[in-house]
Amino acid sequence: MKEQYTIDEMYEEYYPKIYNYIYYRVLNRELTEDLVSEIFLKAIYRLKSYAPERGGFSTWLYTIAKNTLIDYYRRNVVCEDIDDYSNVLLPSKDNFAAINNETHKKLLAALALLNDRERTIFYYKYYLEMTNRQIAKQMQLNESTVSTIIQRARAKIKKEIDF
């Protein structure tokens, strides 16, 4: 994997991934766009400080994204009504393309019920199609813990949606 990026290459390769990473946590398109812009500005300013020997580029960029999201939540206590999610569109991805509007609303409501860690792991597993081992490494968890969290998250979602 390439470890030295120009600004254009970084943006082209990682913008969709970072966008979706943030979107699945905030479930608001405008807020996602603002946060992703902030993340890439931080990454651009810090690009020369990236040290490959300390970790992979994607790990470095996702750490900036995670910390930006934490900073946002610290600055803003977010309380949103579940009805606010009814008009939000999921970013397109093959496995979500066929979901109808009613199921879409149920899915967003179910995702909103997951805590941040569950939603993050669910995103890694089903959107990025990462293995449990990859997720465990990314989140610094035990692989069996990841498996348990996935099972519990699926159970919560299944309660809300009849697939």
C-alpha positions as CSV (number, residue, x, y, z in Angstrom):
1,M,0.0,0.0,0.0
2,K,1.2,3.5,-0.8
3,E,2.4,5.4,2.2
4,Q,3.4,8.8,0.6
5,Y,0.4,10.8,-0.7
6,T,0.0,14.1,-2.5
7,I,-3.0,16.1,-1.4
8,D,-4.9,15.2,-4.6
9,E,-4.2,11.5,-4.2
10,M,-5.2,11.5,-0.5
11,Y,-8.4,13.3,-1.2
12,E,-9.3,11.1,-4.2
13,E,-8.6,7.8,-2.4
14,Y,-9.9,8.6,1.1
15,Y,-12.7,11.2,0.7
16,P,-15.5,8.6,0.1
17,K,-14.2,6.4,3.0
18,I,-13.9,9.2,5.5
19,Y,-17.2,10.7,4.4
20,N,-19.0,7.4,5.0
21,Y,-17.1,6.8,8.3
22,I,-18.4,10.2,9.6
23,Y,-21.8,9.9,8.0
24,Y,-22.6,6.6,9.8
25,R,-21.9,8.3,13.1
26,V,-23.7,11.6,12.7
27,L,-26.4,10.5,10.2
28,N,-26.6,14.1,8.8
29,R,-25.4,15.0,5.4
30,E,-24.6,18.7,6.0
31,L,-22.8,18.0,9.3
32,T,-20.8,15.2,7.6
33,E,-19.7,17.5,4.9
34,D,-18.5,20.1,7.4
35,L,-16.7,17.5,9.5
36,V,-15.0,15.9,6.5
37,S,-13.8,19.3,5.3
38,E,-12.3,19.9,8.7
39,I,-10.7,16.5,8.7
40,F,-9.0,17.0,5.4
41,L,-7.8,20.5,6.3
42,K,-6.2,19.0,9.4
43,A,-4.7,16.2,7.4
44,I,-3.3,18.6,4.8
45,Y,-1.7,20.8,7.5
46,R,-0.2,17.8,9.2
47,L,0.7,15.7,6.1
48,K,4.4,16.4,6.5
49,S,4.3,15.1,10.1
50,Y,2.9,11.7,9.0
51,A,5.5,9.1,10.0
52,P,5.1,5.7,8.2
53,E,7.1,3.9,10.9
54,R,4.5,4.8,13.5
55,G,1.5,3.3,11.5
56,G,-0.3,3.1,8.2
57,F,-1.5,6.1,6.4
58,S,-5.2,5.1,6.6
59,T,-4.8,4.6,10.4
60,W,-3.3,8.0,10.7
61,L,-6.1,9.6,8.7
62,Y,-8.9,7.7,10.5
63,T,-7.3,8.8,13.8
64,I,-7.6,12.4,12.7
65,A,-11.3,11.7,11.7
66,K,-12.0,10.0,15.0
67,N,-10.5,12.8,17.0
68,T,-12.3,15.4,15.0
69,L,-15.6,13.6,15.7
70,I,-14.7,13.4,19.4
71,D,-13.9,17.2,19.4
72,Y,-17.3,17.9,17.7
73,Y,-19.2,15.9,20.3
74,R,-17.4,17.6,23.1
75,R,-18.3,21.0,21.7
76,N,-21.9,20.1,20.9
77,V,-24.2,18.0,22.9
78,V,-26.3,16.3,20.2
79,C,-29.8,15.3,21.0
80,E,-31.8,14.5,17.9
81,D,-35.3,13.1,17.4
82,I,-35.3,9.8,15.5
83,D,-37.8,11.4,13.0
84,D,-35.0,13.7,11.9
85,Y,-33.4,10.7,10.1
86,S,-36.4,10.0,7.9
87,N,-35.2,12.3,5.0
88,V,-31.5,11.3,5.2
89,L,-30.2,9.4,2.2
90,L,-27.5,6.7,2.7
91,P,-24.4,7.2,0.5
92,S,-24.7,4.8,-2.4
93,K,-23.1,1.4,-2.0
94,D,-24.0,-1.8,-3.9
95,N,-25.4,-3.7,-0.9
96,F,-27.6,-0.8,0.1
97,A,-28.9,0.1,-3.4
98,A,-32.0,-2.0,-3.3
99,I,-33.3,-0.9,0.0
100,N,-36.8,0.6,-0.3
101,N,-37.9,3.8,1.5
102,E,-39.6,2.1,4.4
103,T,-36.8,-0.3,5.1
104,H,-34.4,2.6,4.7
105,K,-36.1,4.5,7.4
106,K,-36.1,1.5,9.7
107,L,-32.4,0.9,9.0
108,L,-31.5,4.5,9.9
109,A,-33.6,4.3,13.1
110,A,-31.9,1.0,14.0
111,L,-28.4,2.4,13.3
112,A,-29.2,5.4,15.5
113,L,-29.9,3.0,18.4
114,L,-26.4,1.6,18.3
115,N,-23.8,3.1,20.4
116,D,-20.7,4.7,18.7
117,R,-18.5,1.6,19.0
118,E,-21.2,-0.7,17.7
119,R,-21.9,1.6,14.8
120,T,-18.2,1.9,14.0
121,I,-17.7,-1.9,14.0
122,F,-20.9,-2.4,12.0
123,Y,-19.7,0.1,9.5
124,Y,-16.3,-1.6,9.2
125,K,-17.9,-5.1,8.9
126,Y,-20.7,-4.5,6.4
127,Y,-19.8,-1.3,4.6
128,L,-16.0,-1.6,4.3
129,E,-16.3,-5.4,4.4
130,M,-13.4,-5.8,6.8
131,T,-12.8,-9.1,8.6
132,N,-13.2,-9.4,12.3
133,R,-9.4,-9.6,12.6
134,Q,-8.9,-6.4,10.7
135,I,-11.6,-4.6,12.8
136,A,-10.0,-5.9,16.0
137,K,-6.6,-4.5,14.9
138,Q,-8.1,-1.2,13.8
139,M,-10.0,-0.7,17.0
140,Q,-7.4,-2.3,19.3
141,L,-9.9,-4.9,20.5
142,N,-9.8,-8.7,20.9
143,E,-11.2,-10.5,17.9
144,S,-13.8,-12.3,20.0
145,T,-14.9,-9.0,21.4
146,V,-15.5,-7.7,17.9
147,S,-17.5,-10.8,17.1
148,T,-19.7,-10.4,20.2
149,I,-20.3,-6.7,19.4
150,I,-21.3,-7.6,15.8
151,Q,-23.7,-10.2,17.1
152,R,-25.3,-7.8,19.6
153,A,-25.5,-5.0,17.0
154,R,-27.2,-7.3,14.5
155,A,-29.7,-8.4,17.2
156,K,-30.6,-4.8,17.9
157,I,-31.0,-4.0,14.2
158,K,-33.0,-7.2,13.6
159,K,-35.4,-6.2,16.4
160,E,-36.1,-3.0,14.5
161,I,-36.1,-4.4,10.9
162,D,-37.8,-7.5,9.5
163,F,-35.4,-8.6,6.7
